[in-house]
């Protein structure tokens, strides 16, 4: 069985899963903070998460930022409806933006390195000297 990251899994869910014979859950996320680990252990259910490369996650975050800035979803929706008008869909330029980066994990370090390449200013919750940038 697989579970998405936006679904919290607690004791009641683990009991129900155990009662129908589930012994293993494969998560479709890198994080597992939505899983009650003690309940999983108590009901004898093991789980695993996905190991994404921090480069992959930083690239994906960059893609999402660019899609938002350039209003890609609205443009694609209009094209699908054969509406090629440009009113209201002009995007912004990265050099005019400030990107906020929360955290000091590997992905945050990599995203911090990508922002200047896009000519965007970046703000961080952790000063650079406290981040382990040497690892990348």
Number of C-alpha atoms within 10 A of each C-alpha: 10 13 16 12 17 8 9 13 19 15 16 10 14 21 18 12 18 16 11 8 10 16 16 16 16 14 18 15 17 14 14 17 11 13 19 15 16 11 17 23 12 11 17 14 18 13 17 15 16 12 10 11 12 16 16 12 17 20 16 13 15 16 12 13 14 17 15 14 15 17 16 16 12 14 20 13 11 15 12 10 9 9 11 11 10 9 6 9 14 12 14 13 13 19 13 9 14 13 15 12 16 11 13 19 13 19 19 23 23 19 21 23 15 16 18 13 11 14 14 17 16 16 14 15 11 14 9 12 7 8 15 12 16 6 7 9
